[in-house]
Amino acid sequence: MNDQANSVDDCFDETPATLTRWNRQDTTWMLGLFGTAIGAGTLFLPINAGLGGFWPLLILALLAFPMTFYAHRGLTRFVLSGREGSDITDVVEEHFGLKAGAVITLLYFLAIFPILLIYSVALTNTVGSFMLNQLSITPPPRAILSLVLILGLLVVVRCGEQVIVKAMSMMVYPFIVALLFLAVFLIPHWNGGILTTASTLPQPSAFLHTLWLAIPVMVFSFNHSPIISAFAVDQKRRYGENADERSSQILSRAHLLMVVMVLFFVFSCVLTLTPAQLAEAKAQNLSILSYLANHFSNPTIAFAAPLIAFVAIAKSFLGHYIGASEGLKGLVLKTGKRPAAKTLDRMTAAFMLIVCWAVATLNPSILGMIETMGGPVIAAILFLMPMYAIRRVPAMRQYSGTISNVFVTVIGLVAISSLVYSLAQTFLA
């Protein structure tokens, strides 16, 4: 297990806690999970979901909570099914063997690391747009700006896992207020927006096609799988055999808060902007908040929106770094090499810095990365692997036979099939 996960060991007593009452640490984890999920995916969700029209967006809104809760609960149960103190890479190896463990560890890393790249691009674009449009300052060269921003976040990362979780939970409070404020602020500016598409029902084929391609974006937008491993390890240490019950309680509250907040924000945005304006935001490779800041002449929203976007993306970067570093360290160890802990930390940080900086400098399409790299690969780890384990691993068979398992499996297959479709379109074009 990596050093970040090990840092949890020193923070709590060995005696498992009871479920008699909700405590401060439970709240910290609830807000930490919420904070990890709110980031670039959420800030781009109104753009991609709104472009599909009213009816696909309505269906996606109804799917949001069950899709998020059941999938993350399944992954949490998967980590809990292993030996005490085992993170996700250890549990995979325990259940599926060394070769399968190495493959899934690689897939786990590939599911998470692209998210860091997406956040690096989004953060650079957000700060650059803010300096140019709101501060009337010519931003420094993109390579310098991205390097400074990523280095700043890595300094926070070096403080350890518990500092990251606490930092995210502290930032959640003002972020909730700010996101609510912005969503409410937009209400007087509602012009019908997406409702113009509600009067006519789309053709079934077009409707299903839009929904099919939007599922990966939804998976990405509500994802916080990178922090689930550390979350499950902590819950098992704190609550022992009661870990499944308490972790489900924490997840359900975090997801309810997440879905309500995100959907209110999404609908407020798509009721304010026309489909043409959403398409323009996509073309500019900006988050919805940065586009709104440039769209309105109101100084409040012009300055508040980019700052909210910066906080959201920054704290999600921190949360996803935990999972990405965990996966990378697991890959290094599975090669048979055993570098010293400090050496491994430095190697991991250097690799993250160089690649994130290079991608942020190149500025690829964020929505394109989400559709082709983020959502489908996440779905393989988050949706399909735990469902496969329920059928194959004795410790998880107690969770078999529920309709939620079928639902999670179908969503995972839909997300992955959209990747195959996108790749086929690329090669056939």
Beta strands, then each sheet from edge to edge (+ up, - down):
end
